[in-house]
Amino acid sequence: MEEVYCGVLCPLRVKDGGRLEALLTRRNFTKPDGGMMTYPGEWVFPGGTMDSGDRDRKATAIREFREELNYAGPIEEPFLMREVDHSDNGLLYRMQFFGVYGVTSRGLSIPLNSSGEVISFAWLTPLGAQRIMGAPWFTNDQLKEFNSRGLPLTERQFPQQQYLTLNYLIANQETLAPFDIKAR
C-alpha cells in the first residue's frame, strides 16, 4: 500500500474565561480545473501532503496553512497532538495533527490568486464545529450543493480524522487551555 505523509495545523486560541477555539476552514467544492476537491465543502483544519521541500510533517502543516489562508504572520512552535494512520482508496495516509497558539486573525484571508482550496474560515469551539459537521441540515445543504455543481456525489466525504481531532480537543481542553495562556 502506498504511503502518503500529511501534516495538519490546528490553530488554537483561548477566549472568554478559558473557552478553547480552533480555526477551521471550509473547503471549496471544485478545483480551478473543474475537478472535485477532497472533502468538498467540509469544515476541516488546514493541511495537506508533504512536498519534496518539506523537512517534516510539521513543516508541511505550516506551509499548507500559510498557502490556504494567505497568512504571513507569526506562528509559535507547533506541538504534536495526534498521529494517526488512515487507509482510504488504497492509500495509507500517515497523518500528524499539530496544535499551535499565537495565530492572529489579522492577516488571515482567502487567497484570490491561489488554488482556491478554501471558501471561508472561522474560529469555532471544538464542540460547535462537531455540531456543524454532524448536523442533518449541513448534510442536506452539502448534497444540494453537490447537485447544483454537477458533482458525482450522493453522500458526503465525511472528514473522520478531523472530527476525531475535535474529540481530542474536547477531551483535553483543560490541558490545552492552561491558566498561563488564557489571556491570549
Solvent accessible surface area in square Angstrom, and as a share of the most:
residue,aa,sasa,rsa
1,M,151,0.67
2,E,117,0.53
3,E,73,0.33
4,V,26,0.15
5,Y,84,0.32
6,C,11,0.06
7,G,0,0.00
8,V,6,0.03
9,L,0,0.00
10,C,0,0.00
11,P,0,0.00
12,L,1,0.01
13,R,59,0.22
14,V,1,0.00
15,K,73,0.31
16,D,109,0.57
17,G,82,0.79
18,G,10,0.09
19,R,94,0.34
20,L,0,0.00
21,E,12,0.05
22,A,0,0.00
23,L,0,0.00
24,L,0,0.00
25,T,0,0.00
26,R,50,0.18
27,R,30,0.11
28,N,29,0.15
29,F,4,0.02
30,T,31,0.18
31,K,92,0.39
32,P,107,0.67
33,D,122,0.63
34,G,51,0.49
35,G,31,0.29
36,M,61,0.27
37,M,9,0.04
38,T,79,0.46
39,Y,58,0.22
40,P,0,0.00
41,G,0,0.00
42,E,0,0.00
43,W,31,0.11
44,V,8,0.04
45,F,3,0.01
46,P,1,0.00
47,G,16,0.15
48,G,20,0.20
49,T,63,0.37
50,M,65,0.29
51,D,72,0.37
52,S,126,0.81
53,G,73,0.71
54,D,17,0.09
55,R,192,0.70
56,D,57,0.30
57,R,38,0.14
58,K,49,0.21
59,A,15,0.12
60,T,0,0.00
61,A,0,0.00
62,I,40,0.20
63,R,53,0.19
64,E,17,0.08
65,F,0,0.00
66,R,79,0.29
67,E,86,0.39
68,E,7,0.03
69,L,0,0.00
70,N,85,0.44
71,Y,4,0.01
72,A,99,0.76
73,G,22,0.21
74,P,92,0.58
75,I,34,0.17
76,E,76,0.34
77,E,126,0.56
78,P,6,0.04
79,F,70,0.29
80,L,88,0.44
81,M,16,0.07
82,R,39,0.14
83,E,99,0.44
84,V,30,0.18
85,D,73,0.38
86,H,45,0.20
87,S,67,0.43
88,D,59,0.31
89,N,139,0.71
90,G,52,0.50
91,L,48,0.24
92,L,31,0.15
93,Y,53,0.20
94,R,68,0.25
95,M,23,0.10
96,Q,27,0.12
97,F,0,0.00
98,F,9,0.04
99,G,0,0.00
100,V,0,0.00
101,Y,21,0.08
102,G,25,0.24
103,V,9,0.05
104,T,67,0.39
105,S,59,0.38
106,R,210,0.77
107,G,43,0.42
108,L,17,0.08
109,S,43,0.27
110,I,56,0.28
111,P,15,0.09
112,L,179,0.89
113,N,147,0.76
114,S,52,0.33
115,S,55,0.36
116,G,20,0.19
117,E,41,0.18
118,V,5,0.03
119,I,64,0.32
120,S,39,0.25
121,F,65,0.27
122,A,31,0.24
123,W,37,0.13
124,L,34,0.17
125,T,42,0.25
126,P,3,0.02
127,L,81,0.40
128,G,24,0.23
129,A,0,0.00
130,Q,15,0.07
131,R,161,0.59
132,I,42,0.21
133,M,0,0.00
134,G,49,0.47
135,A,13,0.10
136,P,103,0.65
137,W,143,0.50
138,F,6,0.03
139,T,42,0.24
140,N,79,0.41
141,D,67,0.35
142,Q,0,0.00
143,L,59,0.29
144,K,139,0.59
145,E,53,0.24
146,F,1,0.00
147,N,124,0.64
148,S,88,0.57
149,R,106,0.39
150,G,64,0.61
151,L,18,0.09
152,P,116,0.73
153,L,37,0.18
154,T,127,0.74
155,E,127,0.57
156,R,30,0.11
157,Q,56,0.25
158,F,70,0.29
159,P,1,0.01
160,Q,79,0.35
161,Q,20,0.09
162,Q,15,0.07
163,Y,59,0.22
164,L,60,0.30
165,T,0,0.00
166,L,0,0.00
167,N,62,0.32
168,Y,65,0.25
169,L,0,0.00
170,I,70,0.35
171,A,86,0.67
172,N,43,0.22
173,Q,52,0.23
174,E,148,0.66
175,T,105,0.61
176,L,14,0.07
177,A,5,0.04
178,P,53,0.33
179,F,177,0.74
180,D,120,0.62
181,I,22,0.11
182,K,72,0.31
183,A,106,0.82
184,R,123,0.45
